[in-house]
Amino acid sequence: MNDQIFDAIREALANADESSWTQELHIQVIKYADSLADVTGKEFCEAVQIKDSYFAEFNKMKKIATRLIAAGLDVSRL
């Protein structure tokens, strides 16, 4: 399952323009946060083939996703 998610995230990032790449990263992590709950930042960066320095962004977005979902965000619409 995670391989399909990582593929989808890689594709979304590849299709994002340079000015919105980080925003797209945030959206993708929020979208798949439930499935990525047991994935570490380092594992995520390796799997998606991005710089290890993005592990902090990954961890922040997972935490924010929990609050957004609890507040009613429908991640299927992302």
C-alpha positions as CSV (number, residue, x, y, z in Angstrom):
1,M,0.0,0.0,0.0
2,N,2.7,2.5,1.0
3,D,4.5,1.9,-2.3
4,Q,1.4,3.1,-4.2
5,I,1.1,6.1,-1.9
6,F,4.8,7.0,-2.4
7,D,4.4,6.6,-6.2
8,A,1.4,9.0,-6.1
9,I,3.3,11.5,-4.0
10,R,6.3,11.4,-6.3
11,E,4.1,12.0,-9.3
12,A,2.3,14.9,-7.6
13,L,5.6,16.5,-6.7
14,A,7.0,15.9,-10.2
15,N,4.0,17.7,-11.7
16,A,4.1,20.6,-9.3
17,D,5.7,23.8,-10.5
18,E,8.7,25.1,-8.6
19,S,6.8,27.9,-6.9
20,S,4.2,25.5,-5.4
21,W,6.4,22.4,-4.8
22,T,6.5,22.7,-1.0
23,Q,2.8,23.4,-0.9
24,E,2.1,20.3,-2.8
25,L,4.4,18.3,-0.4
26,H,2.3,19.6,2.5
27,I,-1.0,18.7,0.7
28,Q,0.2,15.2,-0.1
29,V,1.3,14.4,3.4
30,I,-2.0,15.7,4.8
31,K,-3.9,13.7,2.2
32,Y,-2.1,10.4,3.1
33,A,-1.4,11.1,6.8
34,D,-3.4,8.1,8.1
35,S,-1.6,5.7,5.9
36,L,1.8,7.3,6.7
37,A,1.2,7.2,10.5
38,D,4.0,4.6,11.1
39,V,6.4,6.1,8.6
40,T,9.3,8.1,9.9
41,G,10.5,11.3,8.3
42,K,13.7,9.7,7.1
43,E,11.8,6.7,5.6
44,F,9.4,9.1,3.8
45,C,12.2,11.2,2.3
46,E,13.9,8.1,1.1
47,A,10.8,6.6,-0.4
48,V,9.7,9.7,-2.1
49,Q,13.3,10.5,-3.2
50,I,13.5,14.0,-1.7
51,K,16.2,15.6,0.4
52,D,16.5,14.3,3.9
53,S,16.1,17.9,5.2
54,Y,12.3,17.6,4.4
55,F,11.8,15.2,7.3
56,A,10.8,18.1,9.6
57,E,8.1,19.2,7.1
58,F,6.8,15.7,6.9
59,N,6.5,15.4,10.7
60,K,4.9,18.8,11.0
61,M,2.3,18.0,8.4
62,K,1.4,14.7,10.0
63,K,0.7,16.5,13.2
64,I,-1.3,19.2,11.5
65,A,-3.2,16.6,9.5
66,T,-4.5,15.0,12.8
67,R,-6.0,18.3,13.9
68,L,-7.4,19.2,10.5
69,I,-9.1,15.8,10.1
70,A,-10.5,16.1,13.7
71,A,-11.9,19.5,12.7
72,G,-13.7,17.9,9.7
73,L,-11.3,18.1,6.8
74,D,-12.3,15.6,4.1
75,V,-8.9,14.5,2.8
76,S,-10.6,12.6,-0.2
77,R,-11.2,16.1,-1.6
78,L,-7.5,17.0,-1.7
